[in-house]
Amino acid sequence: MNIIVREANLNDKPAIMQFVSKTWSWGDYIPDVWDEWYRDRNGRIFVAEFNGLPVGMNHIRYLEEGVGWLEGVRVHPDFRGRGVATALGEHAMQYGKRLGATKFRLISAVKNIVAHRQIMRMGMKEVCRFSILRCEQDVESVETAARIEDSRQAENLIKHTREYQAMKGFFGDRWAMRSMQEYGFKKLVDEGRVFYLKDGNAYSIAVASMDSFGSEKFGQISFIAGDYGFAIKLARILTRHFFSQGVSLCYMFLPYAHRFLDMAEYHSPEDMILFEL
Ligand SMILES: CC(C)(COP(=O)(O)OP(=O)(O)OC[C@H]1O[C@@H](n2cnc3c(N)ncnc32)[C@H](O)[C@@H]1OP(=O)(O)O)[C@@H](O)C(=O)NCCC(=O)NCCS
């Protein structure tokens, strides 16, 4: 089959929207992010074309730590199993290499077995598993947490947690998983993203911020660790803080099979695998 992979153009959107609107029973997030991805100069949408018709797409985001983040691969149901996704992935990685990316990563739902076979065929290996939980209701909390201002203290506290080991050092950031070491603890601290709650020897530490993806604005608890009761308290403080800033949705990233935070407000865990090449 003669497939051409090229950068997306303005005319591609209607044809792509037609088949991605039915990707899953609930639809897809691609229609909501297409325009943002199309405008973003730190990334590219690629389209696979057959006989002049778009039959597949994907997107690569260049992360400044030298990582090409692959996302949004979609192939028209009539054209699956013919190497379209693989051609798109390889094309995007070539593009990423030209920008300086030395590593490529993506996430895929644990249950998406079809996708994993194709991902591993591109040579990618599993790094870790984790869960994303969502919360749409404000919580009560009257306490406050301190922001850590010393990056060495942040690094030391975070690296000694079980959760850091379980997440292989990654945190969730706008639906990408980024390595704290590569991103830089100093940068996380300078951005005011590291929060801390402590009493005596007991403590909890979290990486959290507000962000948006398409039209969705949200708070994200990108990483959280520490003593159970303290971590619950810290998660509540952060959630309350984000809701008070006007979001109506918060995400929390937790290690897989180790969802140590049992908060009724955070529900519908999506179990994911991080892959890397
Ligand atoms: C997952 C998805 C992107 C895969 O796309 P695809 O184009 O079918 O993937 P590929 O064709 O590159 O690879 C899939 C299979 O086709 C086979 N294949 C590749 N080239 C082929 C060719 N020229 N002829 C026949 N088979 C071929 C591959 O070997 C692979 O087979 P395997 O599963 O037995 O290992 C597609 O199923 C899809 O759009 N799913 C819905 C959205 C989704 O789940 N996205 C991924 C989120 S992480």
Ligand as a Chemical Component Dictionary entry (heavy atoms), coordinates in Angstrom:
data_LIG
# 
_chem_comp.id                   LIG 
_chem_comp.type                 NON-POLYMER 
_chem_comp.pdbx_formal_charge   0 
_chem_comp.three_letter_code    LIG 
# 
loop_
_chem_comp_atom.comp_id 
_chem_comp_atom.atom_id 
_chem_comp_atom.alt_atom_id 
_chem_comp_atom.type_symbol 
_chem_comp_atom.charge 
_chem_comp_atom.model_Cartn_x 
_chem_comp_atom.model_Cartn_y 
_chem_comp_atom.model_Cartn_z 
_chem_comp_atom.pdbx_ordinal 
LIG C1  C1  C 0 -3.328 1.584  17.566 1  
LIG C2  C2  C 0 -3.390 2.024  16.100 2  
LIG C3  C3  C 0 -2.894 3.457  16.021 3  
LIG C4  C4  C 0 -2.469 1.104  15.293 4  
LIG O1  O1  O 0 -2.470 1.571  13.964 5  
LIG P1  P1  P 0 -2.086 0.605  12.722 6  
LIG O2  O2  O 0 -1.858 1.482  11.565 7  
LIG O3  O3  O 0 -3.096 -0.449 12.610 8  
LIG O4  O4  O 0 -0.708 -0.019 13.233 9  
LIG P2  P2  P 0 0.342  -0.784 12.294 10 
LIG O5  O5  O 0 -0.339 -1.239 11.075 11 
LIG O6  O6  O 0 1.561  0.067  12.127 12 
LIG O7  O7  O 0 0.704  -1.998 13.207 13 
LIG C5  C5  C 0 -0.347 -2.874 13.623 14 
LIG C6  C6  C 0 -0.190 -4.258 13.023 15 
LIG O8  O8  O 0 -0.139 -4.230 11.614 16 
LIG C7  C7  C 0 0.950  -5.036 11.161 17 
LIG N1  N1  N 0 1.503  -4.488 9.916  18 
LIG C8  C8  C 0 2.375  -3.485 9.803  19 
LIG N2  N2  N 0 2.675  -3.275 8.502  20 
LIG C9  C9  C 0 1.965  -4.149 7.797  21 
LIG C10 C10 C 0 1.823  -4.421 6.431  22 
LIG N3  N3  N 0 2.506  -3.704 5.518  23 
LIG N4  N4  N 0 0.981  -5.383 6.055  24 
LIG C11 C11 C 0 0.294  -6.103 6.983  25 
LIG N5  N5  N 0 0.388  -5.884 8.301  26 
LIG C12 C12 C 0 1.210  -4.937 8.697  27 
LIG C13 C13 C 0 1.923  -4.900 12.263 28 
LIG O9  O9  O 0 2.823  -5.989 12.230 29 
LIG C14 C14 C 0 1.066  -4.947 13.446 30 
LIG O10 O10 O 0 0.719  -6.299 13.667 31 
LIG P3  P3  P 0 0.748  -7.005 15.067 32 
LIG O11 O11 O 0 -0.286 -6.271 15.920 33 
LIG O12 O12 O 0 0.352  -8.397 14.776 34 
LIG O13 O13 O 0 2.126  -6.849 15.590 35 
LIG C15 C15 C 0 -4.833 1.915  15.533 36 
LIG O14 O14 O 0 -5.350 0.643  15.835 37 
LIG C16 C16 C 0 -5.783 2.972  16.050 38 
LIG O15 O15 O 0 -5.934 4.058  15.472 39 
LIG N6  N6  N 0 -6.453 2.675  17.194 40 
LIG C17 C17 C 0 -7.361 3.612  17.847 41 
LIG C18 C18 C 0 -6.607 4.734  18.534 42 
LIG C19 C19 C 0 -5.534 4.258  19.467 43 
LIG O16 O16 O 0 -5.711 3.295  20.203 44 
LIG N7  N7  N 0 -4.381 4.945  19.434 45 
LIG C20 C20 C 0 -3.228 4.580  20.228 46 
LIG C21 C21 C 0 -3.239 5.281  21.535 47 
LIG S1  S1  S 0 -1.724 4.926  22.401 48 
# 
loop_
_chem_comp_bond.comp_id 
_chem_comp_bond.atom_id_1 
_chem_comp_bond.atom_id_2 
_chem_comp_bond.value_order 
_chem_comp_bond.pdbx_ordinal 
LIG C1  C2  SING 1  
LIG C2  C3  SING 2  
LIG C2  C4  SING 3  
LIG C2  C15 SING 4  
LIG C4  O1  SING 5  
LIG O1  P1  SING 6  
LIG P1  O2  DOUB 7  
LIG P1  O3  SING 8  
LIG P1  O4  SING 9  
LIG O4  P2  SING 10 
LIG P2  O5  DOUB 11 
LIG P2  O6  SING 12 
LIG P2  O7  SING 13 
LIG O7  C5  SING 14 
LIG C5  C6  SING 15 
LIG C6  O8  SING 16 
LIG C6  C14 SING 17 
LIG O8  C7  SING 18 
LIG C7  N1  SING 19 
LIG C7  C13 SING 20 
LIG N1  C8  SING 21 
LIG N1  C12 SING 22 
LIG C8  N2  DOUB 23 
LIG N2  C9  SING 24 
LIG C9  C10 SING 25 
LIG C9  C12 DOUB 26 
LIG C10 N3  SING 27 
LIG C10 N4  DOUB 28 
LIG N4  C11 SING 29 
LIG C11 N5  DOUB 30 
LIG N5  C12 SING 31 
LIG C13 O9  SING 32 
LIG C13 C14 SING 33 
LIG C14 O10 SING 34 
LIG O10 P3  SING 35 
LIG P3  O11 DOUB 36 
LIG P3  O12 SING 37 
LIG P3  O13 SING 38 
LIG C15 O14 SING 39 
LIG C15 C16 SING 40 
LIG C16 O15 DOUB 41 
LIG C16 N6  SING 42 
LIG N6  C17 SING 43 
LIG C17 C18 SING 44 
LIG C18 C19 SING 45 
LIG C19 O16 DOUB 46 
LIG C19 N7  SING 47 
LIG N7  C20 SING 48 
LIG C20 C21 SING 49 
LIG C21 S1  SING 50 
# 
